[in-house]
């Protein structure tokens, strides 16, 4: 089976190009508006499901810190060292 591809004429090419621009313009403006809206809201918190997942998955680490508070000192010193670098 052989597929025959015919070249696109200049008029057809311009028509397809303008049609593509018209169809994608709405999507692009909606995406830009959504980004600007998120910036205006200054939404720095993750979604609620992500917070719940962090609480559930971070329980082991929290219990480790309660059982051995020396880890808090190690974490704090590591933070200071990383910030200094």
PDB file with SEQRES, HELIX, SHEET and CRYST1 records, atoms N, CA, C and O in Angstrom:
SEQRES   1 A   85  UNK UNK UNK UNK UNK UNK UNK UNK UNK UNK UNK UNK UNK          
SEQRES   2 A   85  UNK UNK UNK UNK UNK UNK UNK UNK UNK UNK UNK UNK UNK          
SEQRES   3 A   85  UNK UNK UNK UNK UNK UNK UNK UNK UNK UNK UNK UNK UNK          
SEQRES   4 A   85  UNK UNK UNK UNK UNK UNK UNK UNK UNK UNK UNK UNK UNK          
SEQRES   5 A   85  UNK UNK UNK UNK UNK UNK UNK UNK UNK UNK UNK UNK UNK          
SEQRES   6 A   85  UNK UNK UNK UNK UNK UNK UNK UNK UNK UNK UNK UNK UNK          
SEQRES   7 A   85  UNK UNK UNK UNK UNK UNK UNK                                  
HELIX    1 AA1 UNK A   10  UNK A   41  1                                  32    
HELIX    2 AA2 UNK A   48  UNK A   57  1                                  10    
HELIX    3 AA3 UNK A   59  UNK A   67  1                                   9    
HELIX    4 AA4 UNK A   70  UNK A   84  1                                  15    
CRYST1    1.000    1.000    1.000  90.00  90.00  90.00 P 1           1          
ATOM      1  N   UNK A   1       0.843  -1.173   0.000  1.00  0.00           N  
ATOM      2  CA  UNK A   1       0.000   0.000   0.000  1.00  0.00           C  
ATOM      3  C   UNK A   1       0.888   1.236   0.000  1.00  0.00           C  
ATOM      4  O   UNK A   1       1.783   1.372   0.834  1.00  0.00           O  
ATOM      5  N   UNK A   2       0.638   2.100  -0.911  1.00  0.00           N  
ATOM      6  CA  UNK A   2       1.461   3.294  -1.053  1.00  0.00           C  
ATOM      7  C   UNK A   2       0.603   4.534  -0.797  1.00  0.00           C  
ATOM      8  O   UNK A   2      -0.501   4.659  -1.327  1.00  0.00           O  
ATOM      9  N   UNK A   3       1.124   5.439   0.016  1.00  0.00           N  
ATOM     10  CA  UNK A   3       0.402   6.666   0.327  1.00  0.00           C  
ATOM     11  C   UNK A   3       0.963   7.778  -0.539  1.00  0.00           C  
ATOM     12  O   UNK A   3       2.172   8.004  -0.587  1.00  0.00           O  
ATOM     13  N   UNK A   4       0.062   8.466  -1.219  1.00  0.00           N  
ATOM     14  CA  UNK A   4       0.474   9.559  -2.094  1.00  0.00           C  
ATOM     15  C   UNK A   4       0.190  10.870  -1.372  1.00  0.00           C  
ATOM     16  O   UNK A   4      -0.938  11.131  -0.954  1.00  0.00           O  
ATOM     17  N   UNK A   5       1.221  11.684  -1.233  1.00  0.00           N  
ATOM     18  CA  UNK A   5       1.082  12.971  -0.561  1.00  0.00           C  
ATOM     19  C   UNK A   5       1.173  14.063  -1.619  1.00  0.00           C  
ATOM     20  O   UNK A   5       2.146  14.152  -2.367  1.00  0.00           O  
ATOM     21  N   UNK A   6       0.135  14.887  -1.659  1.00  0.00           N  
ATOM     22  CA  UNK A   6       0.133  15.985  -2.616  1.00  0.00           C  
ATOM     23  C   UNK A   6       0.608  17.246  -1.921  1.00  0.00           C  
ATOM     24  O   UNK A   6       0.307  17.460  -0.747  1.00  0.00           O  
ATOM     25  N   UNK A   7       1.351  18.086  -2.637  1.00  0.00           N  
ATOM     26  CA  UNK A   7       1.817  19.327  -2.021  1.00  0.00           C  
ATOM     27  C   UNK A   7       0.644  20.275  -1.765  1.00  0.00           C  
ATOM     28  O   UNK A   7      -0.370  20.236  -2.462  1.00  0.00           O  
ATOM     29  N   UNK A   8       0.807  21.121  -0.755  1.00  0.00           N  
ATOM     30  CA  UNK A   8      -0.228  22.094  -0.403  1.00  0.00           C  
ATOM     31  C   UNK A   8       0.057  23.386  -1.154  1.00  0.00           C  
ATOM     32  O   UNK A   8       1.194  23.856  -1.194  1.00  0.00           O  
ATOM     33  N   UNK A   9      -0.978  23.949  -1.741  1.00  0.00           N  
ATOM     34  CA  UNK A   9      -0.794  25.205  -2.466  1.00  0.00           C  
ATOM     35  C   UNK A   9      -0.599  26.341  -1.473  1.00  0.00           C  
ATOM     36  O   UNK A   9      -0.905  26.205  -0.289  1.00  0.00           O  
ATOM     37  N   UNK A  10      -0.078  27.481  -1.976  1.00  0.00           N  
ATOM     38  CA  UNK A  10       0.167  28.632  -1.107  1.00  0.00           C  
ATOM     39  C   UNK A  10      -1.134  29.118  -0.484  1.00  0.00           C  
ATOM     40  O   UNK A  10      -1.171  29.430   0.706  1.00  0.00           O  
ATOM     41  N   UNK A  11      -2.187  29.184  -1.262  1.00  0.00           N  
ATOM     42  CA  UNK A  11      -3.471  29.670  -0.776  1.00  0.00           C  
ATOM     43  C   UNK A  11      -4.009  28.727   0.305  1.00  0.00           C  
ATOM     44  O   UNK A  11      -4.509  29.164   1.341  1.00  0.00           O  
ATOM     45  N   UNK A  12      -3.894  27.436   0.037  1.00  0.00           N  
ATOM     46  CA  UNK A  12      -4.335  26.434   1.001  1.00  0.00           C  
ATOM     47  C   UNK A  12      -3.503  26.514   2.287  1.00  0.00           C  
ATOM     48  O   UNK A  12      -4.037  26.382   3.388  1.00  0.00           O  
ATOM     49  N   UNK A  13      -2.218  26.727   2.141  1.00  0.00           N  
ATOM     50  CA  UNK A  13      -1.322  26.819   3.290  1.00  0.00           C  
ATOM     51  C   UNK A  13      -1.683  28.017   4.159  1.00  0.00           C  
ATOM     52  O   UNK A  13      -1.755  27.902   5.382  1.00  0.00           O  
ATOM     53  N   UNK A  14      -1.910  29.170   3.526  1.00  0.00           N  
ATOM     54  CA  UNK A  14      -2.290  30.368   4.273  1.00  0.00           C  
ATOM     55  C   UNK A  14      -3.637  30.171   4.964  1.00  0.00           C  
ATOM     56  O   UNK A  14      -3.828  30.606   6.100  1.00  0.00           O  
ATOM     57  N   UNK A  15      -4.548  29.527   4.290  1.00  0.00           N  
ATOM     58  CA  UNK A  15      -5.869  29.260   4.860  1.00  0.00           C  
ATOM     59  C   UNK A  15      -5.754  28.354   6.085  1.00  0.00           C  
ATOM     60  O   UNK A  15      -6.362  28.613   7.123  1.00  0.00           O  
ATOM     61  N   UNK A  16      -4.971  27.298   5.947  1.00  0.00           N  
ATOM     62  CA  UNK A  16      -4.779  26.380   7.074  1.00  0.00           C  
ATOM     63  C   UNK A  16      -4.071  27.070   8.240  1.00  0.00           C  
ATOM     64  O   UNK A  16      -4.402  26.837   9.403  1.00  0.00           O  
ATOM     65  N   UNK A  17      -3.102  27.915   7.920  1.00  0.00           N  
ATOM     66  CA  UNK A  17      -2.374  28.636   8.957  1.00  0.00           C  
ATOM     67  C   UNK A  17      -3.291  29.584   9.716  1.00  0.00           C  
ATOM     68  O   UNK A  17      -3.253  29.625  10.946  1.00  0.00           O  
ATOM     69  N   UNK A  18      -4.115  30.347   9.001  1.00  0.00           N  
ATOM     70  CA  UNK A  18      -5.016  31.279   9.688  1.00  0.00           C  
ATOM     71  C   UNK A  18      -6.077  30.525  10.478  1.00  0.00           C  
ATOM     72  O   UNK A  18      -6.481  30.973  11.551  1.00  0.00           O  
ATOM     73  N   UNK A  19      -6.528  29.400   9.971  1.00  0.00           N  
ATOM     74  CA  UNK A  19      -7.509  28.579  10.697  1.00  0.00           C  
ATOM     75  C   UNK A  19      -6.888  28.044  11.991  1.00  0.00           C  
ATOM     76  O   UNK A  19      -7.533  28.042  13.039  1.00  0.00           O  
ATOM     77  N   UNK A  20      -5.654  27.598  11.913  1.00  0.00           N  
ATOM     78  CA  UNK A  20      -4.960  27.096  13.098  1.00  0.00           C  
ATOM     79  C   UNK A  20      -4.789  28.203  14.138  1.00  0.00           C  
ATOM     80  O   UNK A  20      -4.998  27.972  15.329  1.00  0.00           O  
ATOM     81  N   UNK A  21      -4.411  29.399  13.694  1.00  0.00           N  
ATOM     82  CA  UNK A  21      -4.235  30.514  14.623  1.00  0.00           C  
ATOM     83  C   UNK A  21      -5.547  30.876  15.301  1.00  0.00           C  
ATOM     84  O   UNK A  21      -5.563  31.151  16.501  1.00  0.00           O  
ATOM     85  N   UNK A  22      -6.646  30.883  14.555  1.00  0.00           N  
ATOM     86  CA  UNK A  22      -7.951  31.199  15.134  1.00  0.00           C  
ATOM     87  C   UNK A  22      -8.362  30.158  16.168  1.00  0.00           C  
ATOM     88  O   UNK A  22      -8.902  30.501  17.220  1.00  0.00           O  
ATOM     89  N   UNK A  23      -8.109  28.895  15.872  1.00  0.00           N  
ATOM     90  CA  UNK A  23      -8.521  27.824  16.777  1.00  0.00           C  
ATOM     91  C   UNK A  23      -7.677  27.782  18.045  1.00  0.00           C  
ATOM     92  O   UNK A  23      -8.185  27.440  19.113  1.00  0.00           O  
ATOM     93  N   UNK A  24      -6.408  28.122  17.943  1.00  0.00           N  
ATOM     94  CA  UNK A  24      -5.540  28.048  19.118  1.00  0.00           C  
ATOM     95  C   UNK A  24      -5.510  29.339  19.922  1.00  0.00           C  
ATOM     96  O   UNK A  24      -5.085  29.331  21.078  1.00  0.00           O  
ATOM     97  N   UNK A  25      -5.945  30.433  19.343  1.00  0.00           N  
ATOM     98  CA  UNK A  25      -5.908  31.727  20.041  1.00  0.00           C  
ATOM     99  C   UNK A  25      -6.730  31.691  21.324  1.00  0.00           C  
ATOM    100  O   UNK A  25      -6.280  32.198  22.352  1.00  0.00           O  
ATOM    101  N   UNK A  26      -7.916  31.108  21.288  1.00  0.00           N  
ATOM    102  CA  UNK A  26      -8.777  31.044  22.465  1.00  0.00           C  
ATOM    103  C   UNK A  26      -8.112  30.237  23.574  1.00  0.00           C  
ATOM    104  O   UNK A  26      -8.126  30.650  24.733  1.00  0.00           O  
ATOM    105  N   UNK A  27      -7.534  29.097  23.229  1.00  0.00           N  
ATOM    106  CA  UNK A  27      -6.886  28.249  24.227  1.00  0.00           C  
ATOM    107  C   UNK A  27      -5.709  28.962  24.876  1.00  0.00           C  
ATOM    108  O   UNK A  27      -5.518  28.880  26.089  1.00  0.00           O  
ATOM    109  N   UNK A  28      -4.930  29.653  24.074  1.00  0.00           N  
ATOM    110  CA  UNK A  28      -3.768  30.367  24.604  1.00  0.00           C  
ATOM    111  C   UNK A  28      -4.187  31.500  25.526  1.00  0.00           C  
ATOM    112  O   UNK A  28      -3.592  31.686  26.587  1.00  0.00           O  
ATOM    113  N   UNK A  29      -5.214  32.268  25.131  1.00  0.00           N  
ATOM    114  CA  UNK A  29      -5.662  33.363  25.993  1.00  0.00           C  
ATOM    115  C   UNK A  29      -6.241  32.833  27.297  1.00  0.00           C  
ATOM    116  O   UNK A  29      -6.070  33.457  28.344  1.00  0.00           O  
ATOM    117  N   UNK A  30      -6.918  31.698  27.252  1.00  0.00           N  
ATOM    118  CA  UNK A  30      -7.438  31.101  28.483  1.00  0.00           C  
ATOM    119  C   UNK A  30      -6.302  30.644  29.402  1.00  0.00           C  
ATOM    120  O   UNK A  30      -6.384  30.821  30.618  1.00  0.00           O  
ATOM    121  N   UNK A  31      -5.250  30.062  28.838  1.00  0.00           N  
ATOM    122  CA  UNK A  31      -4.112  29.614  29.642  1.00  0.00           C  
ATOM    123  C   UNK A  31      -3.400  30.803  30.284  1.00  0.00           C  
ATOM    124  O   UNK A  31      -3.028  30.743  31.456  1.00  0.00           O  
ATOM    125  N   UNK A  32      -3.211  31.865  29.537  1.00  0.00           N  
ATOM    126  CA  UNK A  32      -2.554  33.060  30.069  1.00  0.00           C  
ATOM    127  C   UNK A  32      -3.412  33.676  31.174  1.00  0.00           C  
ATOM    128  O   UNK A  32      -2.887  34.081  32.211  1.00  0.00           O  
ATOM    129  N   UNK A  33      -4.726  33.750  30.959  1.00  0.00           N  
ATOM    130  CA  UNK A  33      -5.621  34.303  31.975  1.00  0.00           C  
ATOM    131  C   UNK A  33      -5.590  33.457  33.248  1.00  0.00           C  
ATOM    132  O   UNK A  33      -5.629  33.992  34.355  1.00  0.00           O  
ATOM    133  N   UNK A  34      -5.522  32.157  33.088  1.00  0.00           N  
ATOM    134  CA  UNK A  34      -5.456  31.263  34.246  1.00  0.00           C  
ATOM    135  C   UNK A  34      -4.160  31.472  35.027  1.00  0.00           C  
ATOM    136  O   UNK A  34      -4.177  31.497  36.258  1.00  0.00           O  
ATOM    137  N   UNK A  35      -3.051  31.621  34.330  1.00  0.00           N  
ATOM    138  CA  UNK A  35      -1.777  31.868  35.000  1.00  0.00           C  
ATOM    139  C   UNK A  35      -1.790  33.190  35.748  1.00  0.00           C  
ATOM    140  O   UNK A  35      -1.316  33.267  36.882  1.00  0.00           O  
ATOM    141  N   UNK A  36      -2.327  34.229  35.125  1.00  0.00           N  
ATOM    142  CA  UNK A  36      -2.388  35.530  35.776  1.00  0.00           C  
ATOM    143  C   UNK A  36      -3.313  35.497  36.988  1.00  0.00           C  
ATOM    144  O   UNK A  36      -3.038  36.143  37.999  1.00  0.00           O  
ATOM    145  N   UNK A  37      -4.410  34.743  36.887  1.00  0.00           N  
ATOM    146  CA  UNK A  37      -5.329  34.614  38.010  1.00  0.00           C  
ATOM    147  C   UNK A  37      -4.646  33.923  39.190  1.00  0.00           C  
ATOM    148  O   UNK A  37      -4.825  34.327  40.339  1.00  0.00           O  
ATOM    149  N   UNK A  38      -3.871  32.889  38.907  1.00  0.00           N  
ATOM    150  CA  UNK A  38      -3.141  32.193  39.973  1.00  0.00           C  
ATOM    151  C   UNK A  38      -2.104  33.108  40.615  1.00  0.00           C  
ATOM    152  O   UNK A  38      -1.884  33.046  41.824  1.00  0.00           O  
ATOM    153  N   UNK A  39      -1.469  33.954  39.815  1.00  0.00           N  
ATOM    154  CA  UNK A  39      -0.497  34.898  40.375  1.00  0.00           C  
ATOM    155  C   UNK A  39      -1.193  35.916  41.272  1.00  0.00           C  
ATOM    156  O   UNK A  39      -0.666  36.285  42.322  1.00  0.00           O  
ATOM    157  N   UNK A  40      -2.384  36.375  40.856  1.00  0.00           N  
ATOM    158  CA  UNK A  40      -3.121  37.354  41.650  1.00  0.00           C  
ATOM    159  C   UNK A  40      -3.591  36.769  42.976  1.00  0.00           C  
ATOM    160  O   UNK A  40      -3.608  37.460  43.995  1.00  0.00           O  
ATOM    161  N   UNK A  41      -3.965  35.513  42.961  1.00  0.00           N  
ATOM    162  CA  UNK A  41      -4.435  34.873  44.184  1.00  0.00           C  
ATOM    163  C   UNK A  41      -3.286  34.643  45.161  1.00  0.00           C  
ATOM    164  O   UNK A  41      -3.513  34.480  46.360  1.00  0.00           O  
ATOM    165  N   UNK A  42      -2.066  34.630  44.659  1.00  0.00           N  
ATOM    166  CA  UNK A  42      -0.875  34.348  45.467  1.00  0.00           C  
ATOM    167  C   UNK A  42      -1.079  33.049  46.231  1.00  0.00           C  
ATOM    168  O   UNK A  42      -0.853  32.981  47.439  1.00  0.00           O  
ATOM    169  N   UNK A  43      -1.500  32.041  45.525  1.00  0.00           N  
ATOM    170  CA  UNK A  43      -1.829  30.755  46.109  1.00  0.00           C  
ATOM    171  C   UNK A  43      -0.555  29.936  46.302  1.00  0.00           C  
ATOM    172  O   UNK A  43      -0.130  29.196  45.415  1.00  0.00           O  
ATOM    173  N   UNK A  44       0.043  30.088  47.486  1.00  0.00           N  
ATOM    174  CA  UNK A  44       1.305  29.381  47.733  1.00  0.00           C  
ATOM    175  C   UNK A  44       1.095  28.048  48.433  1.00  0.00           C  
ATOM    176  O   UNK A  44       2.035  27.264  48.559  1.00  0.00           O  
ATOM    177  N   UNK A  45      -0.123  27.778  48.890  1.00  0.00           N  
ATOM    178  CA  UNK A  45      -0.397  26.497  49.535  1.00  0.00           C  
ATOM    179  C   UNK A  45      -0.692  25.422  48.493  1.00  0.00           C  
ATOM    180  O   UNK A  45      -1.322  25.696  47.471  1.00  0.00           O  
ATOM    181  N   UNK A  46      -0.239  24.206  48.756  1.00  0.00           N  
ATOM    182  CA  UNK A  46      -0.597  23.107  47.854  1.00  0.00           C  
ATOM    183  C   UNK A  46      -2.080  22.766  48.022  1.00  0.00           C  
ATOM    184  O   UNK A  46      -2.706  23.215  48.982  1.00  0.00           O  
ATOM    185  N   UNK A  47      -2.642  21.989  47.116  1.00  0.00           N  
ATOM    186  CA  UNK A  47      -4.054  21.613  47.239  1.00  0.00           C  
ATOM    187  C   UNK A  47      -4.292  20.779  48.505  1.00  0.00           C  
ATOM    188  O   UNK A  47      -3.365  20.159  49.026  1.00  0.00           O  
ATOM    189  N   UNK A  48      -5.527  20.766  48.992  1.00  0.00           N  
ATOM    190  CA  UNK A  48      -5.817  20.038  50.245  1.00  0.00           C  
ATOM    191  C   UNK A  48      -5.440  18.562  50.208  1.00  0.00           C  
ATOM    192  O   UNK A  48      -4.997  18.017  51.219  1.00  0.00           O  
ATOM    193  N   UNK A  49      -5.609  17.901  49.056  1.00  0.00           N  
ATOM    194  CA  UNK A  49      -5.265  16.480  48.995  1.00  0.00           C  
ATOM    195  C   UNK A  49      -3.764  16.276  49.178  1.00  0.00           C  
ATOM    196  O   UNK A  49      -3.336  15.262  49.729  1.00  0.00           O  
ATOM    197  N   UNK A  50      -2.961  17.244  48.714  1.00  0.00           N  
ATOM    198  CA  UNK A  50      -1.509  17.125  48.875  1.00  0.00           C  
ATOM    199  C   UNK A  50      -1.107  17.344  50.335  1.00  0.00           C  
ATOM    200  O   UNK A  50      -0.190  16.690  50.832  1.00  0.00           O  
ATOM    201  N   UNK A  51      -1.787  18.255  51.015  1.00  0.00           N  
ATOM    202  CA  UNK A  51      -1.509  18.481  52.438  1.00  0.00           C  
ATOM    203  C   UNK A  51      -1.849  17.225  53.230  1.00  0.00           C  
ATOM    204  O   UNK A  51      -1.084  16.809  54.101  1.00  0.00           O  
ATOM    205  N   UNK A  52      -3.006  16.615  52.927  1.00  0.00           N  
ATOM    206  CA  UNK A  52      -3.389  15.380  53.618  1.00  0.00           C  
ATOM    207  C   UNK A  52      -2.375  14.267  53.359  1.00  0.00           C  
ATOM    208  O   UNK A  52      -2.038  13.511  54.270  1.00  0.00           O  
ATOM    209  N   UNK A  53      -1.893  14.164  52.136  1.00  0.00           N  
ATOM    210  CA  UNK A  53      -0.894  13.137  51.805  1.00  0.00           C  
ATOM    211  C   UNK A  53       0.407  13.385  52.564  1.00  0.00           C  
ATOM    212  O   UNK A  53       1.042  12.439  53.030  1.00  0.00           O  
ATOM    213  N   UNK A  54       0.809  14.659  52.691  1.00  0.00           N  
ATOM    214  CA  UNK A  54       2.034  14.965  53.445  1.00  0.00           C  
ATOM    215  C   UNK A  54       1.888  14.613  54.918  1.00  0.00           C  
ATOM    216  O   UNK A  54       2.831  14.125  55.542  1.00  0.00           O  
ATOM    217  N   UNK A  55       0.692  14.863  55.478  1.00  0.00           N  
ATOM    218  CA  UNK A  55       0.467  14.532  56.891  1.00  0.00           C  
ATOM    219  C   UNK A  55       0.534  13.025  57.095  1.00  0.00           C  
ATOM    220  O   UNK A  55       1.188  12.545  58.020  1.00  0.00           O  
ATOM    221  N   UNK A  56      -0.146  12.284  56.226  1.00  0.00           N  
ATOM    222  CA  UNK A  56      -0.171  10.824  56.373  1.00  0.00           C  
ATOM    223  C   UNK A  56       1.207  10.225  56.122  1.00  0.00           C  
ATOM    224  O   UNK A  56       1.665   9.379  56.890  1.00  0.00           O  
ATOM    225  N   UNK A  57       1.870  10.657  55.053  1.00  0.00           N  
ATOM    226  CA  UNK A  57       3.159  10.064  54.701  1.00  0.00           C  
ATOM    227  C   UNK A  57       4.296  10.567  55.583  1.00  0.00           C  
ATOM    228  O   UNK A  57       5.328   9.905  55.694  1.00  0.00           O  
ATOM    229  N   UNK A  58       4.123  11.727  56.212  1.00  0.00           N  
ATOM    230  CA  UNK A  58       5.182  12.285  57.056  1.00  0.00           C  
ATOM    231  C   UNK A  58       5.081  11.883  58.512  1.00  0.00           C  
ATOM    232  O   UNK A  58       5.887  12.329  59.328  1.00  0.00           O  
ATOM    233  N   UNK A  59       4.106  11.048  58.858  1.00  0.00           N  
ATOM    234  CA  UNK A  59       3.914  10.651  60.249  1.00  0.00           C  
ATOM    235  C   UNK A  59       5.137   9.915  60.796  1.00  0.00           C  
ATOM    236  O   UNK A  59       5.538  10.150  61.936  1.00  0.00           O  
ATOM    237  N   UNK A  60       5.732   9.032  60.000  1.00  0.00           N  
ATOM    238  CA  UNK A  60       6.912   8.282  60.455  1.00  0.00           C  
ATOM    239  C   UNK A  60       8.064   9.218  60.791  1.00  0.00           C  
ATOM    240  O   UNK A  60       8.733   9.047  61.810  1.00  0.00           O  
ATOM    241  N   UNK A  61       8.293  10.204  59.938  1.00  0.00           N  
ATOM    242  CA  UNK A  61       9.390  11.140  60.188  1.00  0.00           C  
ATOM    243  C   UNK A  61       9.121  11.977  61.439  1.00  0.00           C  
ATOM    244  O   UNK A  61      10.044  12.261  62.202  1.00  0.00           O  
ATOM    245  N   UNK A  62       7.869  12.372  61.653  1.00  0.00           N  
ATOM    246  CA  UNK A  62       7.512  13.132  62.840  1.00  0.00           C  
ATOM    247  C   UNK A  62       7.764  12.314  64.105  1.00  0.00           C  
ATOM    248  O   UNK A  62       8.291  12.828  65.091  1.00  0.00           O  
ATOM    249  N   UNK A  63       7.386  11.046  64.069  1.00  0.00           N  
ATOM    250  CA  UNK A  63       7.608  10.174  65.230  1.00  0.00           C  
ATOM    251  C   UNK A  63       9.099   9.946  65.467  1.00  0.00           C  
ATOM    252  O   UNK A  63       9.529   9.823  66.614  1.00  0.00           O  
ATOM    253  N   UNK A  64       9.890   9.888  64.398  1.00  0.00           N  
ATOM    254  CA  UNK A  64      11.342   9.740  64.550  1.00  0.00           C  
ATOM    255  C   UNK A  64      11.922  10.948  65.271  1.00  0.00           C  
ATOM    256  O   UNK A  64      12.784  10.798  66.137  1.00  0.00           O  
ATOM    257  N   UNK A  65      11.453  12.153  64.918  1.00  0.00           N  
ATOM    258  CA  UNK A  65      11.940  13.364  65.584  1.00  0.00           C  
ATOM    259  C   UNK A  65      11.518  13.403  67.045  1.00  0.00           C  
ATOM    260  O   UNK A  65      12.269  13.889  67.891  1.00  0.00           O  
ATOM    261  N   UNK A  66      10.327  12.899  67.355  1.00  0.00           N  
ATOM    262  CA  UNK A  66       9.891  12.870  68.752  1.00  0.00           C  
ATOM    263  C   UNK A  66      10.697  11.874  69.578  1.00  0.00           C  
ATOM    264  O   UNK A  66      10.990  12.127  70.747  1.00  0.00           O  
ATOM    265  N   UNK A  67      11.051  10.758  68.982  1.00  0.00           N  
ATOM    266  CA  UNK A  67      11.790   9.730  69.718  1.00  0.00           C  
ATOM    267  C   UNK A  67      13.260  10.088  69.886  1.00  0.00           C  
ATOM    268  O   UNK A  67      13.884   9.695  70.872  1.00  0.00           O  
ATOM    269  N   UNK A  68      13.820  10.829  68.933  1.00  0.00           N  
ATOM    270  CA  UNK A  68      15.236  11.179  69.007  1.00  0.00           C  
ATOM    271  C   UNK A  68      15.407  12.646  68.606  1.00  0.00           C  
ATOM    272  O   UNK A  68      15.630  12.936  67.431  1.00  0.00           O  
ATOM    273  N   UNK A  69      15.305  13.579  69.567  1.00  0.00           N  
ATOM    274  CA  UNK A  69      15.372  15.010  69.256  1.00  0.00           C  
ATOM    275  C   UNK A  69      16.735  15.454  68.715  1.00  0.00           C  
ATOM    276  O   UNK A  69      16.862  16.579  68.229  1.00  0.00           O  
ATOM    277  N   UNK A  70      17.741  14.606  68.788  1.00  0.00           N  
ATOM    278  CA  UNK A  70      19.048  14.957  68.240  1.00  0.00           C  
ATOM    279  C   UNK A  70      18.954  15.216  66.738  1.00  0.00           C  
ATOM    280  O   UNK A  70      19.728  15.996  66.184  1.00  0.00           O  
ATOM    281  N   UNK A  71      17.994  14.549  66.084  1.00  0.00           N  
ATOM    282  CA  UNK A  71      17.796  14.766  64.647  1.00  0.00           C  
ATOM    283  C   UNK A  71      17.436  16.216  64.348  1.00  0.00           C  
ATOM    284  O   UNK A  71      17.815  16.740  63.300  1.00  0.00           O  
ATOM    285  N   UNK A  72      16.705  16.876  65.258  1.00  0.00           N  
ATOM    286  CA  UNK A  72      16.367  18.291  65.054  1.00  0.00           C  
ATOM    287  C   UNK A  72      17.635  19.134  64.966  1.00  0.00           C  
ATOM    288  O   UNK A  72      17.739  20.030  64.128  1.00  0.00           O  
ATOM    289  N   UNK A  73      18.592  18.839  65.836  1.00  0.00           N  
ATOM    290  CA  UNK A  73      19.866  19.566  65.808  1.00  0.00           C  
ATOM    291  C   UNK A  73      20.603  19.307  64.493  1.00  0.00           C  
ATOM    292  O   UNK A  73      21.146  20.235  63.894  1.00  0.00           O  
ATOM    293  N   UNK A  74      20.624  18.063  64.048  1.00  0.00           N  
ATOM    294  CA  UNK A  74      21.293  17.712  62.787  1.00  0.00           C  
ATOM    295  C   UNK A  74      20.621  18.430  61.616  1.00  0.00           C  
ATOM    296  O   UNK A  74      21.301  18.961  60.738  1.00  0.00           O  
ATOM    297  N   UNK A  75      19.301  18.446  61.603  1.00  0.00           N  
ATOM    298  CA  UNK A  75      18.577  19.113  60.522  1.00  0.00           C  
ATOM    299  C   UNK A  75      18.837  20.616  60.549  1.00  0.00           C  
ATOM    300  O   UNK A  75      19.042  21.226  59.500  1.00  0.00           O  
ATOM    301  N   UNK A  76      18.831  21.217  61.737  1.00  0.00           N  
ATOM    302  CA  UNK A  76      19.054  22.657  61.858  1.00  0.00           C  
ATOM    303  C   UNK A  76      20.462  23.046  61.411  1.00  0.00           C  
ATOM    304  O   UNK A  76      20.633  24.029  60.690  1.00  0.00           O  
ATOM    305  N   UNK A  77      21.458  22.291  61.829  1.00  0.00           N  
ATOM    306  CA  UNK A  77      22.841  22.571  61.421  1.00  0.00           C  
ATOM    307  C   UNK A  77      22.995  22.380  59.917  1.00  0.00           C  
ATOM    308  O   UNK A  77      23.694  23.156  59.266  1.00  0.00           O  
ATOM    309  N   UNK A  78      22.354  21.360  59.358  1.00  0.00           N  
ATOM    310  CA  UNK A  78      22.413  21.142  57.908  1.00  0.00           C  
ATOM    311  C   UNK A  78      21.771  22.303  57.162  1.00  0.00           C  
ATOM    312  O   UNK A  78      22.270  22.737  56.124  1.00  0.00           O  
ATOM    313  N   UNK A  79      20.663  22.802  57.696  1.00  0.00           N  
ATOM    314  CA  UNK A  79      19.993  23.952  57.080  1.00  0.00           C  
ATOM    315  C   UNK A  79      20.898  25.178  57.098  1.00  0.00           C  
ATOM    316  O   UNK A  79      21.029  25.868  56.087  1.00  0.00           O  
ATOM    317  N   UNK A  80      21.520  25.451  58.237  1.00  0.00           N  
ATOM    318  CA  UNK A  80      22.423  26.602  58.334  1.00  0.00           C  
ATOM    319  C   UNK A  80      23.616  26.461  57.383  1.00  0.00           C  
ATOM    320  O   UNK A  80      24.045  27.433  56.763  1.00  0.00           O  
ATOM    321  N   UNK A  81      24.136  25.255  57.280  1.00  0.00           N  
ATOM    322  CA  UNK A  81      25.276  25.016  56.386  1.00  0.00           C  
ATOM    323  C   UNK A  81      24.866  25.202  54.931  1.00  0.00           C  
ATOM    324  O   UNK A  81      25.597  25.818  54.155  1.00  0.00           O  
ATOM    325  N   UNK A  82      23.714  24.679  54.561  1.00  0.00           N  
ATOM    326  CA  UNK A  82      23.235  24.828  53.183  1.00  0.00           C  
ATOM    327  C   UNK A  82      22.959  26.294  52.857  1.00  0.00           C  
ATOM    328  O   UNK A  82      23.239  26.752  51.749  1.00  0.00           O  
ATOM    329  N   UNK A  83      22.413  27.025  53.822  1.00  0.00           N  
ATOM    330  CA  UNK A  83      22.116  28.431  53.594  1.00  0.00           C  
ATOM    331  C   UNK A  83      23.406  29.242  53.447  1.00  0.00           C  
ATOM    332  O   UNK A  83      23.460  30.185  52.658  1.00  0.00           O  
ATOM    333  N   UNK A  84      24.434  28.879  54.198  1.00  0.00           N  
ATOM    334  CA  UNK A  84      25.707  29.589  54.136  1.00  0.00           C  
ATOM    335  C   UNK A  84      26.405  29.349  52.800  1.00  0.00           C  
ATOM    336  O   UNK A  84      27.097  30.229  52.289  1.00  0.00           O  
ATOM    337  N   UNK A  85      26.221  28.168  52.244  1.00  0.00           N  
ATOM    338  CA  UNK A  85      26.862  27.862  50.953  1.00  0.00           C  
ATOM    339  C   UNK A  85      26.110  28.553  49.853  1.00  0.00           C  
ATOM    340  O   UNK A  85      26.476  28.433  48.684  1.00  0.00           O  
TER     341      UNK A  85                                                      
END                                                                             
